[in-house]
């Protein structure tokens, strides 16, 4: 049971409990008034009795998060990219602000204040947990609402573990997640895509852009392809491409802490002391494993590219190191994602006539075009894009439904407001049969009695006709 002791001007509530290991412990809490102490005494005794007493713990938010990350990453088989991004989020967006706070002392109000602080925080304020000196221009570029929402999502999951660990009774996050200001994606229409493709002179970049535009492939999926993934005779000679791997640049620290079964192959480092490695890994989702159909021009370009690879190897066999990838440099080494991005940016800088979009924007442009061409057949397009579910595709590309919705509005406008509300003149009824009259049998007999001889004969003929 608990007791109250007066200590100077304050009152202490003392009680005994057992910690997580079952060891007997003694706790006390101080209050300014006896009334507050009495209320806490009653609460503590009730919690000790029904087993809801929260064992005092000094674990900080920082300690809790770094305990949670290895568990979560192993349980959900995080990719190296997800692991690196999550650690960076904890280091740079959470720990500097609430990392030293005790988990049990954190309240919803504190998290609300934290989100408000992030909304005024410049991008890159902390790097690897170290505060950076930013220029005036850099300070004007604040964290996006998406970044703050991602922090909320991470904390929500982490604090749910804290509840399971009996650190806290409930998650101290606000009921409503921070709002995300969704900006419309910049995409190209089909004419712009084709015009842009025709200006690219770099053969490797041309092929990569072509595949992204026609097949909605991700950058890592394109670079993860191998010659064995191409089947020019499949689908009655149309040709297919099997997508089952993706290429990614990953931090070595992340690779050491993650499930090695996620990685198919690690390419040799090109520089000594490199902190990252180029890897081939499992694709983003199960739906990302898919078979795509070639267009005739793409098939011809792929065949020409394979001939080029053979020629490169024949030109310098002693210097050629075949990495096994479809996209290779003239020396046979793999084309890394950062190199493809560099080539694309150089091309983009040389062609300001096209609205600037990132390489991934080609995939969005392609998916949008496919949805418009298929009259909104999300399921079929999902098979090409590799999105986890059709609903994800629908949420991402809802703007493709603007055209049919606009056409529907035009039909409503044309028909609804043009209705003729003038009362129609009554039309004469032709060949209309008289309505049936209901009469009783007694009335029929009375009518027959009143008939003359001729009328009765006519009635008899009608009955036996």
Number of C-alpha atoms within 10 A of each C-alpha: 13 18 15 18 14 15 10 6 8 13 21 23 23 18 18 16 18 14 14 12 6 8 8 10 11 10 14 14 13 18 17 12 13 17 11 14 23 18 11 19 21 14 14 20 17 14 13 17 11 8 9 12 17 16 16 13 15 13 14 18 24 20 16 18 22 14 12 16 17 14 12 15 18 13 10 9 16 18 23 26 14 14 23 17 12 18 16 16 21 22 21 20 25 22 18 16 14 17 18 14 17 16 23 20 12 17 13 13 11 16 17 14 11 16 20 13 11 20 15 14 18 17 19 19 19 19 14 13 16 12 12 11 11 14 8 8 8 13 15 13 13 15 17 16 17 14 17 22 16 16 20 20 14 16 20 17 13 20 22 15 19 21 13 11 11 15 19 21 15 13 20 21 19 15 8 7 15 19 10 13 9 8 6 7 13 13 21 22 12 15 9 14 19 13 11 19 16 11 12 18 10 11 12 18 19 18 19 19 26 23 22 25 24 21 23 28 27 23 23 19 23 24 24 28 22 19 13 11 17 21 17 18 10 13 11 7 11 14 18 19 21 16 21 20 24 22 26 23 17 20 17 15 13 18 20 10 13 18 17 12 10 16 19 13 13 15 12 11 12 10 7 6 7 10 11 14 17 21 22 22 23 20 21 18 11 12 16 23 17 14 16 18 19 23 15 12 9 17 19 12 16 19 12 11 17 14 11 14 19 11 13 17 17 11 13 12 13 9 11 16 16 16 17 15 19 23 26 20 18 19 18 21 18 22 20 20 17 11 12 19 16 11 14 20 16 11 17 19 12 11 14 9 9 14 11 15 15 13 18 16 19 26 23 23 24 24 27 25 21 25 22 17 11 11 12 19 14 20 15 13 22 22 18 20 23 23 20 15 14 17 14 13 20 19 9 15 18 14 12 18 15 11 12 13 11 11 11 12 12 12 11 12 11 11 10 10 8 9 8 8 6 6 6 7 6 6 6 7 7 6 6 7 7 6 6 6 5 6 8 7 9 8 9 10 10 10 10 12 9 10 12 9 8 8 11 14 11 10 13 10 9 9 7 6 6
